[in-house]
């Protein structure tokens, strides 16, 4: 097989949660948020576009939907109780950034120590509504969409604040 043709299956790690089984593929979306620059001499045409932000998201269809996986992935739910526990909605005003953690996508065809094709969101949290289907003919899949936030020590005047593709330790 050619070196530049990759297979899609991957593992996903979110904080301490290791997601080994997905169904339907993990999707990464990277969108630069642009500000159009107009110059009088060129009329209404865009003369340039400047990056003013990033919209980076990862959709992960979790095939394992046990209590611990749901608790680990849906950090906007809080655990209540000590001996008998339950997950419930967090208080209004809870910061998603404070609940966020590192999210890593690692292609399964690469060895564990080969980070060349890894995708790392330095600070990510789930942001979508969740629907769990309960029916006889289909597996119960929990689709979680994670959104990237700038990392803690990010400098807005420097690159490498939201995500990277490859080894995150590279300088």
C-alpha positions as CSV (number, residue, x, y, z in Angstrom):
1,X,0.0,0.0,0.0
2,X,1.3,3.5,-0.8
3,X,2.6,5.5,2.1
4,X,0.3,8.4,1.3
5,X,-2.9,6.4,1.3
6,X,-4.2,6.1,4.9
7,X,-6.8,3.9,6.5
8,X,-9.4,5.7,8.6
9,X,-9.9,3.8,11.9
10,X,-8.5,5.5,14.9
11,X,-8.5,5.6,18.7
12,X,-9.6,8.7,20.5
13,X,-8.5,9.9,24.0
14,X,-10.3,12.6,25.9
15,X,-8.5,13.3,29.2
16,X,-8.3,9.9,30.9
17,X,-11.1,8.4,28.8
18,X,-9.8,6.0,26.1
19,X,-12.3,5.5,23.3
20,X,-11.4,2.3,21.4
21,X,-14.6,1.5,19.6
22,X,-16.4,3.9,17.3
23,X,-19.0,3.3,14.5
24,X,-19.2,5.3,11.3
25,X,-15.9,7.1,11.5
26,X,-14.4,10.0,13.5
27,X,-14.6,13.4,11.7
28,X,-12.3,16.3,12.2
29,X,-13.4,19.8,10.9
30,X,-10.9,22.7,10.9
31,X,-12.4,26.0,9.8
32,X,-10.5,29.3,9.9
33,X,-12.7,32.2,10.8
34,X,-11.9,35.0,8.4
35,X,-12.4,38.7,8.2
36,X,-12.6,40.1,4.7
37,X,-10.4,43.1,4.0
38,X,-11.8,45.6,1.5
39,X,-9.7,48.2,-0.4
40,X,-11.5,51.1,-2.0
41,X,-9.6,50.8,-5.2
42,X,-10.9,47.2,-5.7
43,X,-14.6,48.0,-5.1
44,X,-16.5,45.3,-3.2
45,X,-14.0,42.6,-4.0
46,X,-12.1,41.0,-1.1
47,X,-8.5,42.2,-1.3
48,X,-7.4,39.9,1.5
49,X,-8.8,37.7,4.3
50,X,-7.3,37.7,7.8
51,X,-7.6,34.8,10.3
52,X,-9.6,36.1,13.3
53,X,-10.3,32.8,15.0
54,X,-10.7,29.0,14.6
55,X,-13.7,26.7,14.7
56,X,-12.2,23.2,15.3
57,X,-14.5,20.3,16.0
58,X,-14.3,16.5,16.2
59,X,-17.3,14.2,15.9
60,X,-16.9,10.9,17.7
61,X,-19.6,8.2,17.4
62,X,-19.0,6.2,20.5
63,X,-20.1,2.5,20.3
64,X,-19.5,1.9,24.0
65,X,-22.3,3.7,25.9
66,X,-21.9,2.4,29.4
67,X,-22.2,4.7,32.4
68,X,-18.4,5.3,32.8
69,X,-18.0,6.2,29.1
70,X,-21.0,8.6,29.1
71,X,-19.6,10.2,32.3
72,X,-16.1,10.6,30.8
73,X,-17.3,11.9,27.4
74,X,-20.2,14.2,28.5
75,X,-18.4,16.3,31.0
76,X,-21.4,18.8,31.0
77,X,-23.1,16.1,33.1
78,X,-22.1,16.0,36.8
79,X,-22.1,12.9,39.0
80,X,-24.2,13.1,42.1
81,X,-24.1,10.7,45.0
82,X,-21.4,8.6,46.8
83,X,-22.6,5.0,47.1
84,X,-25.4,5.1,44.5
85,X,-24.6,7.6,41.8
86,X,-26.3,9.3,38.9
87,X,-25.4,11.7,36.1
88,X,-27.4,14.9,36.0
89,X,-27.3,18.4,34.4
90,X,-24.7,20.8,35.7
91,X,-25.7,24.1,37.1
92,X,-26.5,27.0,34.7
93,X,-23.4,29.1,34.2
94,X,-20.9,26.2,34.4
95,X,-17.8,27.0,32.3
96,X,-17.2,24.5,29.5
97,X,-13.6,25.6,29.3
98,X,-13.1,24.6,32.9
99,X,-14.5,21.1,32.0
100,X,-12.4,20.8,28.9
101,X,-9.4,18.5,28.5
102,X,-6.9,17.3,25.8
103,X,-8.4,15.3,22.9
104,X,-6.1,13.1,20.8
105,X,-6.9,11.2,17.6
106,X,-4.4,8.4,16.8
107,X,-4.7,6.4,13.6
108,X,-4.7,2.7,14.4
109,X,-2.4,1.8,11.5
110,X,0.4,3.7,13.3
111,X,2.4,2.3,16.1
112,X,1.6,3.8,19.5
113,X,4.8,5.8,19.5
114,X,4.3,7.1,16.0
115,X,2.6,10.5,16.5
116,X,3.2,11.8,12.9
117,X,-0.5,11.6,12.0
118,X,-2.0,12.3,15.4
119,X,-4.4,15.2,15.8
120,X,-4.4,16.9,19.2
121,X,-6.9,19.5,20.4
122,X,-5.1,21.1,23.4
123,X,-8.4,22.0,25.2
124,X,-11.7,20.4,24.1
125,X,-15.1,19.9,25.5
126,X,-18.4,18.3,24.2
127,X,-20.8,20.9,22.9
128,X,-23.6,19.1,21.1
129,X,-27.0,17.7,22.1
130,X,-26.9,14.0,22.5
131,X,-29.5,11.5,21.3
132,X,-29.4,7.9,22.4
133,X,-31.5,5.5,20.4
134,X,-33.0,2.4,22.0
135,X,-34.3,0.0,19.4
136,X,-34.0,-3.7,18.6
137,X,-32.2,-3.6,15.3
138,X,-29.4,-1.1,15.8
139,X,-26.5,-0.6,18.1
140,X,-26.8,2.3,20.6
141,X,-24.3,4.9,19.3
142,X,-23.5,8.1,21.3
143,X,-22.3,10.8,18.9
144,X,-20.3,13.4,20.7
145,X,-19.0,16.6,19.1
146,X,-16.0,18.2,20.8
147,X,-15.1,21.8,20.3
148,X,-11.6,23.2,20.7
149,X,-10.7,26.1,22.9
150,X,-7.3,27.9,23.1
151,X,-4.9,26.1,25.4
152,X,-4.1,27.6,28.9
153,X,-0.7,29.2,28.0
154,X,-1.8,30.3,24.5
155,X,-0.4,33.6,23.1
156,X,-3.0,35.0,20.7
157,X,-0.1,36.6,18.7
158,X,1.6,33.2,18.1
159,X,0.4,30.0,16.3
160,X,-0.2,26.6,17.9
161,X,-3.0,27.7,20.3
162,X,-5.9,25.4,19.4
163,X,-4.7,22.2,17.7
164,X,-1.9,20.4,15.9
165,X,-1.5,17.6,13.4
166,X,1.6,15.6,14.3
167,X,3.7,15.3,17.5
168,X,2.4,18.0,19.9
169,X,5.9,18.1,21.6
170,X,7.6,19.2,18.4
171,X,9.2,22.7,18.6
